Amino acid sequence: MSAKDGMTPEHKAALQQDLALVGELLALPSVERHDTRFEHEIALVAPHASLDQVCGVVERRLLSAVKPPDQQLPQELQASALVEAMGGVHEDQTLYLKRIGDRLSLYVAFWPWSGGQRFTIKIGVHVETD
């Protein structure tokens, strides 16, 4: 990304600091890397039993979820390019969002696996285009 993408040096510094949460999550004994098909995204996987611990790390960086599980996605996000780029956000999923600049966002999403034993942690950067 460059300044022409809307990335100022301040945006880059903020993003780098916020993305340190990937290392914090991987330092948890139950969290592992996982494959993802989405560009600009890191996927981790963890057992459901570690959900509170994972939430604690994420919430120290991003505050609270904009879409907790079993709640509706806020109206302003329902037709957003971010949600579309993520492949949607379903009722049982969680979304954290931090706007870093006018067109730049960091997101963390929890996608529970069927059976409820594990969940994927999706961490990505979304740049809004014109």
C-alpha positions, -999 to 999 in steps of 0.1 A, spaced: 0 0 0 11 35 -6 1 71 0 -19 69 -32 -40 42 -15 -47 66 13 -19 51 36 -2 79 54 29 72 76 5 75 106 -19 49 91 10 25 84 23 29 120 -12 24 135 -18 -6 113 15 -22 122 8 -17 159 -27 -32 156 -15 -62 136 8 -71 165 -23 -88 178 -16 -117 154 16 -124 173 -2 -121 206 -29 -146 195 -3 -170 181 15 -169 215 -16 -184 231 -9 -222 233 -42 -232 217 -41 -209 186 -27 -221 153 -24 -207 117 -50 -218 93 -54 -215 55 -75 -187 40 -87 -181 5 -91 -143 10 -65 -118 0 -52 -94 27 -63 -118 55 -47 -140 80 -66 -170 94 -60 -186 128 -79 -214 144 -86 -221 181 -107 -244 203 -140 -229 215 -127 -233 251 -102 -205 244 -128 -180 231 -127 -158 262 -89 -157 261 -89 -148 224 -116 -121 230 -95 -106 257 -65 -101 233 -87 -87 205 -107 -64 227 -75 -49 242 -66 -38 206 -100 -31 190 -125 -25 219 -158 -43 216 -174 -62 187 -195 -42 163 -214 -74 156 -215 -99 185 -228 -134 178 -265 -139 176 -270 -102 169 -278 -84 136 -250 -67 116 -254 -29 120 -274 -13 92 -244 7 79 -224 -24 74 -250 -46 58 -243 -35 22 -207 -25 27 -178 -35 5 -160 -47 36 -186 -73 44 -189 -83 8 -152 -88 6 -153 -110 37 -179 -132 21 -207 -119 45 -212 -121 82 -237 -146 95 -258 -146 127 -235 -169 147 -203 -149 137 -186 -121 155 -171 -90 138 -146 -65 153 -138 -34 132 -113 -6 136 -112 23 112 -76 34 107 -83 60 81 -111 72 58 -108 42 35 -88 18 56 -101 -7 82 -87 -36 102 -112 -63 110 -112 -94 132 -140 -120 128 -148 -152 145 -163 -179 124 -175 -209 145 -171 -243 130 -200 -267 128 -201 -288 159 -189 -258 180 -156 -273 190 -134 -248 171 -135 -214 155 -116 -195 129 -102 -161 137 -100 -140 105 -78 -109 107 -76 -86 77 -71 -52 62 -98 -37 39 -91 -7 17 -122 9 2 -119 17 -34 -138 43 -54 
